Every structure is written in structure tokens, then in C-alpha cells.
Amino acid sequence: GGHDWEATGSLVAPLGFEVEMPMDTSSAGFPQSDSVPATGQPQCPVAPEIAVMAIEQNGLAVVVWEADGRIVSTNAAFARLTGYTAADFGRWNLCLLASGRHDPEFFSALWDGVAASGRWQGELWIRARDGREISCLLGLSALCEAGAVRRYVAVFADLTAERHAHEESLRLAHEDPLTGLANRRLLIDRLRQAISGARRTGAGVAVLFVDLDGFRYINDSFARSTGDEVLRLTARRLLGCVREQDTVARLGSDEFVVLLPGIGDGTQAMTVVRKMGAELFQPMALGSREQKVTASVGISLFPDDGTDPQALIQHAETAMFGAKARGRNSYAFYRRKMTEQVQSRLHLEASLARALERNELSVVFQPQIDVANGVVTGAETLLRWQHPELGAVAPERFIPLAEESGLIRPIGSWVLRSVCEQLSSWRREGWGRCAWR
């Protein structure tokens, strides 16, 4: 009754008393008693009721036990947190709360802290009555009198919500929200680890850059949800083609990267690519319809094609463009000359995006003549591009580029308007039909 007690935050601590280690530290980390009465009043004259009342007001869980391990009391917050009351423990001690997550060394350090300063504070996992594992901030204090430990007070603050929020934050920081795959940040981190491991062991690392063929058409022609479902199905199929130690990541849109650490050579990478191609080509059930998807894949290898994550990803992407240039549904290994080809392609794509506004595109009409009488019956419409630096760019060069980049839509609309205007003019002049392509 004549002692001063301090109640601060999640810690209840006596002031100015010596602390001794408990005689028994069990595998669960709490002192035990061989003979504890199921009921009865506390025998220790030290009474922390004032401190317990203060903590009760904060809604924190409190449990008090004798130095011999006998539970003295718990508060209502402790019952809400764990599902236990003091009466539930009977002859048992706080071992009921053991989660199994902590080893004996953890509890040895805990009690060393109590012995040194009279208190310990840190994270502790406990198991509630219903089996839930709960992360808590534990404040543990030894209550001493005349140089001897008489009781212990433990205060538990539930950290579960904060931990879940933290874990969710970490997940979102490293995971693509649409597919659940790794994102670029996590891919870079794992690629660094793979490169570090390869330097130690002499093994290889392969990076596969996967780009779906014609995905823009799917996304533009159907509902956005259809495109999202294609991406989710693609993610699942790619995951089914790799080992547990491999990583599949989505960088954005329809671009995926597969990391294969610890491979021997490019032959193993080719095996995985062919497996992926076969899986992706299987029809995808999208509501009432089916859709077949193909992919173009570029492959880069450590250390031949790069010694850092950025170079390997960039070169794999360059090789992917090389695969697309072959006609899609193909794969290609990175070659140095591809870099120049890709740069040329990117320059051409940028120029094509400005071609309409610069009036560089035009349509020409190839007449269709009835050979029986020599009469012009119509015309075939052809699209032409006159580049200011490159001159005339062949349609077979820029039309596929327009389709892949999505520029085909505005270009197609422009061509349609131009042809319709010319058709209207011809009809006013009495000409016949005109077919165009």
C-alpha cells in the first residue's frame, strides 16, 4: 500500500526496487508453479490495483501473476483479446498463450532484460483461445519488495491491425494489383539477388521479356474487363510454366518478365519459352467466347548480355521487338545489332505518330478496269507515307508498326474519311463503285 507505481503507455513499472530472475523459465517463456490453487486470494501484500485501473481505462490487456507462476488477476481487455480469464488458467500458467513462434533464446533475452532493468518491452506473438495468433506489444514488469520479486505485471497492446496494414502496404509495394505477380520493384530486387548468386556459383541467369501479340486489339474491341481477364489468365499460365525459385512479373499493360535464376545455358530458357507458348496458345474462355493468344518473347542471358538488372531487362525487351519483327508468336535471343534495329523502330514509330498532323500520309487509287471494254469500274485505295528524311516508307514496314502501337485506329479513321470524300466526288461525276484497302 505504501509503494509508488508508475503506469505509462503499455508499461507498468515499480520505481526504485531490485529485480531478480524468476526461478523457472519454461519453453513458453513464463514461470510455472507445481501447485497452484484453482481459486483464492493473492498472498502477496504488493497490490498493483491502482496501476491496473489506470491501464484498464486505456483498454489494454493486463495480467498479473505471482512469482511462483500463479495467475492473480486479468482485466476485461485481456479476456477480449485472448478469450481467457484468470479462472480459466486454474493450475495452468501463461503457457496457454504460447504461439510457438518464439524459441528459448527469445525468452532468455526477455528475462535477461527484466533482470537488468526490471522491465521489458517488445513484440510478442500469443495464441488466443480460439486459435488465432495475435501480434502484441508486451510491457512486462517485475514488482519487488524487500529485494525480492513478488509479482509480475504484463500489459498487452494488440498490434494485429497495424501488422496487417504494414504487410498489406509491403504487398502493394511489391505486387501487381491486377494479377498478383511481382511488380518491377520486386523483380529488380530478385534479379539483383540472382546475379549475386550467379557470380558466386558460376551459374547463368535468363530474363524473358514476354509481350502479348494483338492485345491492344482485344482491349480496344471488347470491354476493359475482358482485357483484364486475359492478363490474369496469362499470369496464371506463365506461373504454371516455371519453377518455384523463378519469378514472373508484370511491368505494365501486356508486358511480362520471367526471371530464371541458376540455369545452365540458353537451351533451358528456350525450353521454358516453348512451354509458355504452348500454354498461352490454348483458347481462353472469356464469358461466352474463346480467345487464342500468342506472345513474342525476347531472351537475355547473364553475363553475356548484361551484368545488371536494367541492362538485362532492356536487352530482353530489345530481343522481344526482334521476335515481333519476325512475324509474332516467336522468340529471339538478344544480339548487339538488335539495339540499333530497335532504336530505328522506335524512331519510326515516333515519326508515324506525327505523320497525320504533318500531312505526310496520302491515299492513292489504283484503277480497276474491265478488260472486256476498257472501262474504269472502280479503284483500289492504297495508303502511302512520305517521310521527310527516309522518303517513301513501304506499307509492309509501317502498317504492322501502326497495328502494334495502336496508331492504326486514328490512321484508319483518316483513311476512311479520305476515301469517302473521294467516293462522293466520283459519284457526283458519274463514276462507279470503288473498293479500297
C-alpha positions in Angstrom: 0.0 0.0 0.0 2.9 2.4 0.7 4.7 1.9 -2.6 4.7 4.3 -5.6 3.7 2.8 -9.0 4.1 4.1 -12.5 1.7 3.4 -15.4 2.9 4.8 -18.7 1.6 3.7 -22.1 1.9 -0.1 -22.3 4.3 -0.4 -19.4 3.6 -0.8 -15.7 6.8 -0.5 -13.7 7.7 -0.2 -10.0 10.0 2.6 -9.0 13.2 2.0 -7.1 13.1 -1.7 -6.4 15.5 -4.5 -7.1 14.7 -7.2 -9.7 15.5 -10.9 -9.6 15.1 -13.5 -12.3 12.3 -16.0 -11.9 13.4 -19.4 -10.7 11.9 -21.2 -13.7 11.7 -20.1 -17.4 9.7 -22.7 -19.3 9.8 -23.2 -23.1 6.9 -20.9 -23.3 8.8 -18.2 -21.5 6.7 -17.8 -18.4 7.4 -19.1 -14.9 5.4 -22.2 -13.8 4.1 -23.5 -10.5 3.8 -27.1 -9.5 1.0 -26.5 -7.1 -1.3 -23.6 -7.7 -4.8 -23.4 -6.1 -7.6 -23.0 -8.5 -9.1 -20.2 -6.5 -8.1 -18.0 -3.6 -6.9 -14.5 -2.8 -3.4 -13.3 -3.7 -0.9 -13.9 -0.9 1.5 -11.2 -1.9 0.9 -7.9 0.0 2.1 -5.9 -3.0 -1.1 -4.7 -4.7 -0.9 -3.0 -8.1 -4.7 -2.2 -8.3 -4.0 1.5 -9.0 -1.8 0.7 -12.0 -4.2 -1.9 -13.3 -7.1 0.5 -13.0 -5.1 3.1 -15.0 -4.3 0.6 -17.7 -8.0 -0.6 -17.8 -9.0 2.9 -18.7 -6.8 2.7 -21.8 -8.3 -0.6 -22.9 -5.1 -2.5 -22.7 -5.0 -6.2 -21.7 -3.4 -6.8 -18.3 -2.5 -10.0 -16.5 -0.8 -10.2 -13.0 0.8 -13.3 -11.6 2.8 -14.3 -8.6 6.5 -15.0 -8.7 5.7 -18.8 -8.5 3.6 -18.5 -11.7 0.1 -18.4 -10.2 -2.3 -16.1 -12.0 -3.6 -13.4 -9.7 -5.9 -11.4 -12.0 -6.7 -10.4 -15.5 -8.8 -7.5 -16.7 -11.7 -7.3 -19.2 -9.5 -6.2 -22.1 -7.3 -9.3 -21.5 -10.4 -11.5 -21.8 -11.5 -9.7 -25.0 -8.0 -10.1 -26.5 -7.3 -13.7 -25.6 -10.6 -15.3 -24.7 -9.2 -16.2 -21.3 -9.9 -15.0 -17.7 -7.9 -15.7 -14.6 -10.3 -18.5 -13.7 -9.6 -20.3 -17.0 -6.0 -20.9 -16.2 -6.6 -22.9 -13.0 -3.5 -24.8 -12.3 -2.1 -23.8 -15.6 0.0 -20.8 -16.3 0.5 -18.4 -19.2 1.9 -21.2 -21.3 -1.6 -21.4 -22.6 -0.8 -18.3 -24.6 2.3 -19.7 -26.3 2.2 -19.3 -30.0 5.2 -21.5 -30.8 6.8 -18.7 -32.8 9.5 -17.8 -30.3 12.4 -20.1 -29.4 14.0 -20.4 -25.9 16.7 -17.9 -26.8 14.0 -15.2 -27.3 12.6 -15.8 -23.8 16.1 -16.0 -22.3 16.8 -12.5 -23.7 13.4 -11.3 -22.4 14.1 -12.4 -18.9 17.6 -11.1 -19.0 16.1 -7.7 -19.8 13.8 -7.9 -16.8 16.7 -8.9 -14.6 18.7 -6.0 -15.8 16.2 -3.2 -15.6 13.0 -4.6 -14.0 11.1 -4.3 -17.2 11.0 -5.5 -20.8 9.1 -4.2 -23.8 8.8 -5.7 -27.3 6.7 -7.6 -29.8 5.3 -11.0 -28.7 3.1 -13.4 -30.6 0.4 -15.1 -28.5 -2.2 -17.7 -29.3 -5.8 -16.8 -28.3 -8.3 -19.4 -27.0 -9.9 -19.7 -30.5 -6.5 -20.5 -32.1 -5.8 -17.1 -33.6 -2.3 -15.9 -33.5 -2.0 -12.3 -32.3 0.9 -9.9 -32.5 1.2 -7.8 -29.3 3.4 -5.1 -27.9 4.2 -6.6 -24.5 5.2 -4.5 -21.5 6.5 -6.8 -18.7 7.4 -5.5 -15.3 8.7 -7.2 -12.1 7.1 -6.0 -8.9 9.6 -6.3 -6.0 9.5 -5.8 -2.3 12.4 -6.1 0.1 14.7 -7.1 -2.7 12.6 -10.0 -3.9 10.3 -10.3 -6.9 6.7 -10.8 -5.6 4.6 -10.4 -8.7 4.8 -9.7 -12.5 2.5 -7.4 -14.4 2.2 -7.9 -18.2 0.4 -5.4 -20.4 -0.6 -6.4 -24.0 -1.4 -4.0 -26.8 -2.8 -5.7 -29.9 -0.7 -4.9 -32.9 -2.5 -7.2 -35.3 -4.3 -4.5 -37.2 -1.1 -2.4 -37.5 0.9 -5.5 -38.6 -1.7 -6.5 -41.2 -1.8 -2.9 -42.5 2.0 -3.0 -42.7 2.1 -6.3 -44.5 -0.6 -5.1 -46.9 1.5 -2.0 -47.6 4.5 -4.1 -48.3 2.5 -6.4 -50.6 1.1 -3.5 -52.6 4.6 -2.1 -52.9 5.9 -5.3 -54.4 2.9 -6.8 -56.2 1.0 -6.0 -59.3 -2.6 -5.3 -58.1 -4.3 -6.8 -61.2 -2.5 -10.2 -61.5 -0.9 -10.6 -58.1 2.5 -11.1 -59.8 5.7 -9.4 -58.8 6.0 -5.8 -59.9 9.1 -4.0 -61.3 10.5 -3.2 -57.9 10.4 -6.8 -56.6 11.7 -8.1 -60.0 14.7 -5.8 -59.8 15.4 -6.9 -56.2 15.2 -10.6 -57.1 17.2 -10.1 -60.3 20.0 -8.5 -58.2 19.9 -11.5 -55.9 20.0 -13.9 -58.8 23.0 -12.0 -60.3 24.8 -12.1 -57.0 24.2 -15.8 -56.6 25.3 -16.4 -60.2 28.6 -14.6 -59.5 29.3 -16.9 -56.6 28.3 -20.2 -58.2 29.1 -19.5 -61.9 25.6 -20.4 -62.9 23.6 -18.4 -65.5 20.6 -16.2 -65.3 18.0 -15.8 -68.0 15.5 -12.9 -68.4 12.5 -13.5 -70.7 10.5 -10.4 -71.9 7.0 -11.5 -72.8 4.7 -9.3 -74.8 1.2 -10.5 -75.9 0.5 -10.2 -79.7 -2.5 -8.2 -80.6 -3.5 -7.4 -77.1 -4.3 -3.8 -78.0 -6.9 -5.1 -80.4 -8.5 -7.2 -77.6 -8.5 -4.3 -75.3 -10.0 -1.9 -77.8 -12.6 -4.3 -79.3 -14.1 -5.6 -76.1 -14.9 -4.5 -72.6 -12.0 -3.4 -70.4 -12.8 -6.3 -68.1 -12.1 -8.7 -71.0 -8.6 -7.4 -71.4 -8.1 -7.6 -67.6 -9.2 -11.2 -67.6 -6.8 -12.0 -70.4 -4.0 -10.6 -68.4 -5.0 -12.5 -65.3 -5.2 -15.8 -67.2 -1.9 -15.1 -68.9 -0.3 -14.6 -65.4 -1.6 -17.9 -64.2 -0.4 -19.7 -67.3 3.0 -18.2 -67.1 3.3 -19.2 -63.4 2.4 -22.7 -64.4 5.4 -22.9 -66.7 8.2 -22.0 -64.2 9.8 -23.4 -61.1 9.2 -22.3 -57.6 12.5 -20.3 -57.5 11.6 -18.4 -60.7 9.9 -15.1 -60.7 7.1 -13.9 -63.0 6.5 -10.2 -63.0 4.2 -7.8 -64.8 5.7 -4.5 -65.8 2.6 -2.9 -67.2 -0.1 -3.4 -69.9 0.6 -6.7 -71.6 4.3 -6.8 -70.7 5.6 -9.6 -68.5 9.1 -10.6 -67.4 10.1 -14.1 -66.4 13.3 -14.5 -64.3 15.1 -17.8 -64.5 18.0 -17.9 -62.0 20.6 -20.7 -61.8 20.2 -22.0 -65.4 23.0 -23.6 -67.3 22.6 -22.0 -70.8 20.1 -20.7 -73.3 18.8 -24.1 -74.0 16.9 -24.2 -70.7 15.5 -20.8 -71.4 14.2 -22.0 -74.9 12.5 -24.9 -73.2 10.6 -22.6 -70.9 9.7 -20.3 -73.7 8.3 -23.1 -75.9 6.3 -24.3 -72.9 4.9 -20.9 -72.3 4.0 -20.5 -76.0 2.1 -23.8 -76.0 0.2 -22.8 -72.8 -0.7 -19.3 -74.0 -2.0 -20.6 -77.3 -4.6 -22.7 -75.6 -8.0 -21.0 -76.0 -9.0 -18.7 -73.2 -12.7 -18.9 -72.0 -13.9 -15.3 -71.9 -17.5 -15.4 -71.0 -19.4 -16.8 -74.0 -16.4 -16.7 -76.3 -13.0 -18.1 -76.6 -9.8 -16.2 -77.5 -6.4 -17.5 -78.5 -3.4 -15.5 -77.5 0.2 -15.7 -78.8 3.2 -13.9 -77.5 6.6 -12.6 -78.7 9.4 -13.3 -76.3 12.9 -11.8 -76.0 15.7 -13.5 -74.1 18.8 -12.1 -72.5 21.4 -14.0 -70.6 23.8 -13.1 -67.7 26.6 -12.4 -68.1 26.8 -12.3 -71.9 24.0 -9.8 -72.5 24.4 -7.7 -69.3 25.7 -7.7 -65.8 23.0 -5.5 -64.1 19.2 -5.8 -63.9 18.4 -2.8 -66.0 20.7 -4.0 -68.9 19.3 -7.5 -68.9 15.6 -6.3 -68.9 16.3 -3.7 -71.6 18.1 -6.2 -73.8 15.4 -8.8 -73.3 12.9 -6.2 -74.4 15.0 -5.4 -77.5 15.1 -9.1 -78.4 11.3 -9.2 -78.0 11.0 -6.5 -80.7 13.2 -8.6 -82.8 10.9 -11.5 -82.3 7.9 -9.3 -83.3 9.7 -8.3 -86.5 9.8 -11.9 -87.5 6.0 -12.1 -87.6 5.0 -12.5 -83.9 4.4 -15.8 -82.0 8.1 -16.2 -81.9 11.2 -15.7 -79.7 14.6 -14.3 -80.2 17.9 -14.1 -78.2 19.4 -10.7 -77.8 22.1 -9.7 -80.3 24.0 -6.5 -80.2 22.9 -5.4 -83.7 19.3 -5.6 -82.4 19.8 -2.4 -80.3 20.3 -0.4 -83.5 17.3 -2.0 -85.1 15.1 -1.3 -82.1 16.2 2.3 -81.9 15.4 2.7 -85.6 11.9 1.1 -85.0 11.2 3.5 -82.1 12.3 6.5 -84.2 10.0 5.3 -87.0 7.1 4.8 -84.5 7.5 8.3 -83.1 7.6 9.7 -86.7 4.4 7.8 -87.6 2.6 9.3 -84.6 3.3 12.7 -86.1 2.7 11.8 -89.7 -1.0 12.6 -89.7 -0.6 16.1 -88.3 2.2 16.8 -90.7 0.2 15.7 -93.7 2.8 13.0 -94.6 0.2 10.3 -95.3 -1.7 10.1 -98.5 -4.0 7.8 -100.3 -3.6 6.8 -104.0 -6.1 5.0 -106.1 -5.2 2.1 -108.5 -7.9 1.9 -111.2 -9.8 -1.3 -111.8 -10.5 -1.8 -115.5 -13.0 -4.1 -117.2 -10.7 -5.9 -119.7 -13.7 -6.6 -121.9 -14.4 -2.9 -122.8 -11.5 -1.0 -121.1 -13.9 0.9 -118.8 -12.7 2.0 -115.4 -15.2 0.4 -112.9 -13.6 1.4 -109.7 -10.3 1.9 -107.8 -8.3 0.2 -105.1 -7.2 2.5 -102.4 -3.6 2.3 -101.2 -2.0 4.1 -98.2 1.3 5.8 -98.7 3.7 7.6 -96.3 6.3 10.1 -97.5 8.8 10.6 -94.7 10.7 13.9 -94.8 14.0 12.1 -94.1 13.5 8.5 -95.1 11.5 9.2 -98.2 8.8 6.7 -99.2 8.3 4.2 -96.4 6.9 0.8 -97.6 3.4 -0.1 -96.3 4.7 -3.5 -95.1 7.1 -1.6 -92.9 4.8 0.9 -91.2 1.3 -0.8 -91.3 2.4 -3.6 -88.8 4.0 -0.8 -86.7 0.7 1.1 -86.7 -1.2 -2.0 -85.6 1.1 -2.8 -82.7 1.3 0.8 -81.4 -2.4 1.5 -81.7 -1.9 4.2 -84.3 -3.9 2.1 -86.8 -7.1 3.5 -85.3 -6.6 7.2 -86.0 -4.9 6.4 -89.3 -7.7 4.1 -90.3 -10.3 6.8 -89.5 -8.4 9.3 -91.6 -8.1 6.9 -94.5 -11.9 6.2 -94.3 -12.8 9.9 -94.3 -10.4 10.5 -97.3 -11.8 7.6 -99.3 -15.4 8.6 -98.6 -14.8 12.1 -99.7 -13.3 10.9 -102.9 -16.1 8.4 -103.5 -18.7 11.1 -103.1 -16.8 13.2 -105.6 -16.6 10.4 -108.1 -20.3 9.6 -107.8 -21.2 13.2 -108.4 -19.1 12.8 -111.6 -20.8 9.6 -112.6 -18.1 7.0 -111.7 -18.9 3.5 -110.4 -18.0 1.8 -107.2 -14.6 1.9 -105.6 -13.1 -0.8 -103.5 -10.3 0.1 -101.0 -7.9 -1.4 -98.6 
